[in-house]
Amino acid sequence: MLAEFFQVLGEKPYCVKQIMQWIYKYHEFDFDKMLNLSKKLRQQLNDIACIDFPKVFKQDCALDGVIKWVIDVGDNNFIETVYIPEKDRGTLCISSQVGCSLACTFCSTGVQGFNRNLSTAEIIAQVMIAKQYLTDKDKRISNVVFMGMGEPLLNEKSVYVACDLLLDDLAFGLSRRKVTISTSGVVPALLRMADRTPVSLAISLHAPDDVLRDELVPINQKYPIQELLSACQNYLAAGTQERHILFEYVMLEGVNDSVAQAKKLAILLKGLSAKVNLIPFNPFPETQYQTSKKVTIASFQDVLFDNGIRTMTRRTRGEEVDAACGQLAGKVVDKTKRTQT
């Protein structure tokens, strides 16, 4: 894209490298200060282009180090971005849409409804806003996950271009295993993703059978589990480098957390190069669900372990600022009218 932009201006291809270094390495957004660009080009850029970011409406810092940014994306819509520090890494959870149209019943974002897709610029702006703040605090972003507001595979073009920048050595330079797209199971897009981008894949599964998943993740009514798993096999077989899949499974008390359901899940995932992430449910005001008890989660995990499935339980982080998994809501002017029914 940048190469085409500079070609139209009659500039040499190396201008792409120069301006990307100014923006992503030096965090310089004033064209006049990009002194290795010609004076003529700097003037042209001032006339026809700008480097701007959406406004941070609010920033919350949790006691455990989690940081949440509420970002104004216009027309009374707000998205949320979360930084989760660990001893050996720093993960940034970013949004891909303003709200979400999939209406998963356990997710606060789904309750908000849906307004629009984010542009690539709005997606990358989240990373830049976080990076600028964290650099001043001597902290780094080692991982980026598309697990914030929205379904990434319903915004393919913008998400894939954002992934290109996240992997580009002239931009963020992350490895493919450090960038993860999480999807609820948009099968046609998942099939395209296998060939379009080499980043890691997470599947928002949450149930071991179609009857329950139809209720928890309504897109399952269109793309049932076996279709989804077939697309997962296609993803694992694509490309030249070894791939793995993370299956996310929110633990809902009395809904999907029994030993019998754990056994069904083990049978379902047998033979896949996969790991299961058990996520204790994080309540929000409109929810009908409760969090599974710790002993129940442990029993569920033991069943998966006993069946040879790599499993971990996610530690809840940032809940006092509503930054935990499933709590991101922002503010959405709903265009689906779902919130009015």
C-alpha positions in Angstrom: 0.0 0.0 0.0 2.7 2.5 1.0 4.8 1.4 -2.0 1.9 2.3 -4.3 1.3 5.6 -2.5 4.9 6.7 -3.0 5.0 5.4 -6.6 2.0 7.7 -7.4 4.1 10.6 -5.9 7.0 9.7 -8.2 9.2 8.7 -5.3 11.7 5.8 -5.0 10.7 2.5 -3.2 13.2 3.2 -0.4 10.9 5.9 0.9 8.7 3.2 2.3 11.5 1.9 4.6 12.4 5.5 5.7 8.9 6.5 6.7 8.1 3.2 8.4 11.3 3.6 10.5 10.2 7.1 11.5 6.7 6.0 12.5 7.3 2.6 14.1 10.9 2.7 15.4 11.3 6.4 16.3 7.6 7.2 17.0 7.9 10.4 15.0 4.7 11.6 13.4 5.7 15.1 12.2 6.7 14.9 8.6 8.9 18.1 8.9 11.1 16.2 11.4 11.7 13.3 9.0 14.9 14.9 7.8 16.1 12.0 5.5 13.1 12.7 3.3 13.5 15.4 0.7 12.1 18.8 1.5 9.7 18.4 -1.5 8.4 15.1 -0.3 7.9 16.5 3.3 5.8 19.3 1.9 3.8 16.9 -0.3 3.1 14.7 2.7 2.0 17.7 4.8 -0.4 18.7 2.0 -2.1 15.3 1.4 -1.5 13.1 4.4 -1.5 13.0 8.2 -0.5 10.6 11.0 -3.2 10.7 13.6 -4.6 8.6 16.4 -8.0 8.2 17.9 -8.4 9.9 21.3 -7.9 7.8 24.5 -11.1 8.5 26.4 -10.0 6.7 29.6 -7.1 4.7 30.9 -7.6 2.3 33.8 -4.7 0.5 35.7 -5.5 -2.6 37.8 -3.6 -3.6 40.9 -2.2 -6.6 39.1 -0.6 -4.4 36.4 -3.2 -4.8 33.7 -3.9 -1.6 31.8 -7.1 -0.9 29.9 -7.5 1.9 27.3 -11.0 3.0 26.3 -10.6 4.6 22.8 -13.0 6.9 21.1 -13.5 5.9 17.5 -16.2 8.5 16.7 -19.9 8.8 16.5 -20.3 8.0 20.2 -18.5 4.6 19.8 -15.7 3.4 22.1 -13.5 0.3 21.9 -11.3 -1.3 24.5 -7.7 -2.5 24.4 -6.0 -4.3 27.3 -2.3 -4.9 28.2 -1.6 -7.9 30.4 1.9 -8.1 31.9 3.6 -11.3 32.8 7.1 -12.1 34.1 8.4 -13.1 30.7 6.1 -11.3 28.3 3.6 -8.6 27.8 0.4 -9.4 25.9 -1.8 -6.7 24.2 -5.4 -7.7 23.5 -6.8 -5.6 20.7 -10.3 -5.1 19.2 -11.2 -5.7 15.5 -14.8 -4.4 15.5 -17.0 -1.8 17.3 -19.1 -4.3 19.2 -19.8 -7.8 17.8 -22.7 -9.2 15.8 -22.3 -12.9 16.9 -24.2 -12.5 20.2 -22.3 -15.2 22.2 -24.4 -15.4 25.4 -21.6 -15.3 27.9 -19.7 -12.3 26.4 -20.3 -8.7 27.4 -19.2 -7.4 24.0 -22.0 -9.5 22.3 -24.6 -7.9 24.6 -23.5 -4.5 23.4 -24.5 -5.2 19.8 -22.6 -4.2 16.7 -21.8 -0.9 14.9 -19.0 -1.4 12.3 -15.7 -2.9 11.4 -12.5 -1.2 12.5 -10.1 0.0 9.8 -6.5 -1.3 9.7 -5.5 2.2 10.9 -7.8 1.9 13.9 -6.5 -1.6 14.7 -2.8 -0.6 14.5 -3.5 2.7 16.4 -4.4 0.5 19.4 -0.9 -1.0 19.3 0.8 2.3 18.8 -1.1 4.0 21.7 -0.2 1.1 24.0 3.4 0.9 22.7 4.1 4.7 23.2 2.8 4.5 26.8 4.6 1.3 27.7 7.9 2.3 26.2 8.0 5.3 28.6 7.4 2.8 31.5 10.2 0.5 30.2 7.6 -2.2 29.3 7.3 -4.1 26.1 4.6 -5.7 23.9 5.8 -9.3 23.1 2.4 -10.7 22.0 -0.6 -9.3 20.3 -3.9 -11.2 20.4 -7.1 -10.4 18.5 -9.3 -11.3 21.5 -10.8 -7.9 22.2 -14.1 -6.6 20.9 -15.4 -8.2 17.7 -15.0 -11.2 15.5 -11.7 -10.8 13.6 -12.7 -13.1 10.7 -15.7 -10.9 10.0 -13.3 -8.1 9.3 -10.8 -10.0 7.2 -9.1 -7.4 5.0 -8.3 -5.0 7.8 -7.2 -7.7 10.2 -4.9 -9.4 7.7 -3.2 -6.1 6.7 -2.8 -5.3 10.4 -1.2 -8.8 10.9 1.2 -8.0 8.0 2.4 -4.9 9.9 2.6 -6.7 13.2 5.0 -9.2 11.5 6.9 -6.8 9.4 10.5 -6.2 10.6 10.1 -2.5 9.6 7.1 -2.1 11.8 6.6 -4.3 15.0 8.7 -7.3 14.0 6.7 -9.9 16.0 7.1 -13.6 15.2 4.1 -15.4 13.7 3.6 -17.4 17.0 3.4 -14.1 18.9 0.3 -12.9 17.0 -3.0 -14.7 17.5 -6.4 -14.4 15.8 -9.2 -15.8 17.9 -12.4 -16.8 16.0 -15.8 -18.1 17.0 -15.8 -20.2 13.9 -16.5 -18.3 10.7 -15.6 -21.3 8.6 -15.2 -19.8 5.1 -13.0 -17.1 6.4 -11.0 -19.6 8.5 -10.3 -21.6 5.3 -9.0 -18.4 3.6 -6.9 -17.5 6.7 -5.0 -20.7 6.4 -3.4 -19.5 3.2 -3.4 -15.7 3.8 -1.6 -15.2 7.1 0.8 -17.5 9.1 -0.2 -16.1 12.6 -1.4 -18.4 15.4 -5.1 -19.5 15.7 -7.4 -19.7 18.7 -10.9 -21.2 18.4 -13.6 -19.9 20.8 -15.2 -23.3 21.3 -16.9 -23.4 24.8 -19.0 -26.6 24.3 -18.3 -30.2 23.3 -21.5 -30.7 21.2 -23.7 -28.8 18.8 -26.8 -28.6 21.0 -25.0 -26.6 23.7 -22.8 -24.7 21.3 -25.8 -23.6 19.3 -26.9 -21.9 22.5 -23.6 -20.4 23.7 -22.1 -19.5 20.3 -25.0 -19.0 17.9 -22.8 -19.0 14.8 -22.5 -22.7 15.4 -26.0 -23.0 14.0 -24.5 -22.0 10.6 -21.1 -23.7 10.9 -21.5 -26.7 13.3 -18.6 -28.2 15.2 -17.6 -30.8 12.6 -17.3 -28.2 9.9 -15.3 -26.0 12.2 -12.9 -28.9 13.1 -12.5 -29.7 9.4 -11.4 -26.1 8.8 -9.0 -26.4 11.7 -7.5 -29.5 10.1 -7.0 -27.5 6.9 -5.3 -24.7 8.9 -2.9 -27.2 10.5 -2.0 -28.7 7.2 -1.4 -25.4 5.4 1.9 -23.7 5.1 5.4 -25.1 5.5 5.9 -24.4 9.2 4.4 -26.5 12.0 1.1 -25.1 13.4 -1.0 -25.6 16.5 -4.4 -24.4 17.7 -5.5 -23.1 21.0 -9.1 -24.0 21.9 -10.7 -21.5 24.3 -13.3 -22.9 26.7 -15.1 -20.6 29.2 -16.1 -22.4 32.4 -19.8 -21.8 33.2 -21.2 -23.4 36.3 -23.7 -26.2 35.6 -23.7 -25.4 31.9 -20.6 -26.9 30.3 -18.3 -27.9 33.1 -19.2 -31.5 34.0 -16.8 -34.4 33.9 -19.0 -36.0 31.3 -18.7 -32.9 29.1 -14.9 -33.0 29.7 -14.8 -36.6 28.4 -16.8 -35.5 25.3 -14.4 -32.7 24.7 -11.4 -35.0 24.9 -13.0 -37.3 22.3 -13.8 -34.4 20.1 -10.2 -33.0 20.1 -8.4 -36.3 20.0 -5.6 -36.4 17.4 -5.6 -32.6 16.8 -2.4 -30.6 17.4 -4.2 -28.6 20.0 -4.1 -27.1 23.5 -7.1 -26.2 25.6 -7.3 -23.0 27.6 -9.9 -23.2 30.3 -11.2 -19.7 31.1 -13.1 -19.0 34.4 -16.1 -17.0 33.5 -15.9 -13.3 34.3 -19.4 -12.0 35.3 -20.9 -8.8 33.9 -24.1 -7.0 34.9 -26.5 -8.5 32.3 -25.3 -12.1 32.6 -27.3 -15.2 33.5 -24.2 -17.3 34.2 -22.0 -18.1 37.2 -18.3 -19.0 37.3 -17.5 -22.7 37.7 -16.0 -23.6 41.1 -12.2 -24.1 41.3 -12.6 -27.8 42.2 -14.9 -28.3 39.2 -12.4 -26.6 36.8 -9.6 -28.8 38.3 -11.7 -32.0 37.7 -12.4 -30.9 34.1 -8.8 -30.2 33.5 -7.7 -33.6 35.0 -10.0 -35.4 32.5 -8.3 -33.6 29.6 -4.9 -34.3 31.0 -5.7 -38.0 31.4 -6.6 -38.1 27.7 -3.3 -36.6 26.6 -4.7 -33.1 25.8 -2.5 -30.2 26.8 -4.6 -28.0 29.1 -4.1 -24.8 31.1 -6.4 -22.7 33.2 -6.2 -19.0 32.5 -5.6 -16.8 35.5 -8.2 -14.0 35.7 -6.5 -10.6 35.4 -7.8 -7.0 35.5 -11.3 -7.8 36.7 -11.6 -4.8 38.9 -11.4 -2.5 35.9 -13.6 -4.9 33.8 -10.6 -5.8 31.6 -10.9 -9.6 32.1 -11.7 -12.0 29.3 -15.4 -11.6 28.2 -15.8 -8.3 30.0 -14.8 -5.9 27.3 -17.7 -3.8 26.3 -16.6 -0.2 25.4 -19.6 1.7 24.2 -21.5 0.8 21.0 -24.2 2.5 19.1 -25.9 -0.7 18.1 -27.0 -1.0 14.4 -28.4 -4.5 14.7 -31.3 -3.4 17.0 -30.6 -6.5 19.0 -30.2 -4.4 22.2 -33.7 -3.0 21.7 -35.5 -6.3 21.8 
